[in-house]
Amino acid sequence: TEGRRKELSTPPAIEAFTGMDDYRKIGIGLTCAGVLFLTLGMLFFFDKGLLAMGNILFLAGVMLIIGTRKTFRFFFQKRKVRGTSCFLGGIFLVLVGWPVIGMAIEAFGFLNLFGDFFPIAIGFMRNMPVIGNLLSLPFVRSLTDRLQTKARFDV
């Protein structure tokens, strides 16, 4: 037993990533790049080139992760018409050169489209080592609790 080497185990996150097909891996990369470009575009005073590239990469990444048919099914549900129209309209305004107005409308649409996922994401982040401690601070916890209960009643 002393001469045997201890085998290293693969972390669960890497195991989950290696089990994906190549389209999903590329989609995750494109989505992350899109979020990075959107963040940089806002930091650089709403640079329309970075924002446009971020929007295109984000949408392409989502389509590769969940598939084209599921993407259209998600965006074009009757109950999500307002969110979809604002989100896509905001992207259009960014592409034609009105980045500040476009990002404001796009943010409103994003909140309407993906607002149902926020309670799930907050619950997941509360169990993470460092972020969980930050979310447990009294003023942050009261805000996140309000977001979770509001989302439960809206559904």
URFEN-V757179 format. One record per run of one state. SS is the DSSP state (a for helix, b for strand, c for the rest). FROM is the first residue (numbers start at 1). LEN is the number of residues. If there is no record, write none. Layout:
SS&FROM&LEN + SS&FROM&LEN
This chain:
c&1&11 + a&12&7 + c&19&3 + a&22&22 + c&44&4 + a&48&19 + c&67&1 + a&68&8 + c&76&2 + a&78&19 + c&97&2 + a&99&28 + c&127&2 + a&129&7 + c&136&2 + a&138&17 + c&155&1
